[in-house]
């Protein structure tokens, strides 16, 4: 994956993670279908899950309520024009 920041580079990490057996089976099938390793699948998944965070507003300013009603959630989404 290409980074928006050309100074960004890939840094190898040795990680130990735990996933359910059926999750591993699906990821293994995905890797086989794509012709890549399981490590590459996890790398793509990790990068895809955070790629837009750099583009979002400062996350420190976001307040996460302990609970909200369905109407509160709808209004918040409409306010942010997310739906």
C-alpha positions in Angstrom: 0.0 0.0 0.0 1.2 3.5 -0.8 1.3 6.0 2.0 0.2 9.6 1.6 3.5 10.5 3.3 6.4 9.6 1.0 8.7 9.6 4.0 6.7 6.7 5.5 8.3 3.3 5.2 7.4 -0.2 6.1 8.7 -1.3 9.4 8.7 -5.1 10.0 7.1 -6.1 13.3 7.0 -9.5 14.9 3.6 -9.9 16.5 1.8 -12.6 18.4 -1.9 -12.4 18.1 -4.8 -14.6 18.9 -7.7 -15.2 16.6 -10.6 -17.6 16.6 -10.1 -20.8 14.5 -12.7 -19.8 12.0 -11.2 -16.4 11.6 -7.8 -17.9 10.8 -9.5 -20.2 8.3 -11.1 -17.2 6.5 -7.9 -15.2 6.5 -6.0 -18.2 5.2 -8.5 -18.7 2.4 -8.3 -14.9 1.7 -4.5 -15.1 1.5 -4.6 -18.1 -0.9 -7.2 -16.4 -3.1 -5.0 -13.3 -3.3 -1.8 -15.3 -3.7 -0.2 -13.6 -0.7 0.9 -14.7 2.8 -1.2 -14.5 5.9 1.2 -11.9 7.2 0.5 -9.7 4.2 -3.2 -10.1 4.7 -2.9 -8.9 8.3 -0.7 -6.0 7.2 -3.3 -4.9 4.6 -6.1 -5.2 7.2 -4.1 -3.2 9.7 -3.3 -0.4 7.2 -6.8 -0.3 5.8 -8.3 0.0 9.3 -6.3 3.2 10.1 -5.7 4.8 6.7 -8.4 7.4 7.2 -7.5 8.3 10.7 -4.8 10.8 9.5 -7.5 12.6 7.5 -9.9 12.9 10.4 -10.1 15.8 12.7 -8.0 15.8 15.8 -9.2 12.7 17.7 -8.4 14.2 21.1 -11.3 16.6 20.5 -13.9 13.9 20.0 -16.0 13.1 23.0 -17.4 9.6 23.3 -20.6 9.5 25.5 -21.2 6.5 27.8 -24.6 6.1 26.3 -26.9 7.8 23.8 -30.4 7.3 22.3 -31.0 6.3 18.7 -32.2 9.8 18.0 -29.0 11.3 19.5 -26.9 9.0 17.2 -29.0 9.9 14.1 -28.6 13.6 14.9 -24.9 13.3 15.5 -24.5 11.5 12.1 -26.6 14.1 10.3 -24.6 16.9 12.0 -21.4 15.4 10.6 -23.1 14.7 7.3 -22.1 11.0 7.5 -25.4 9.7 6.2 
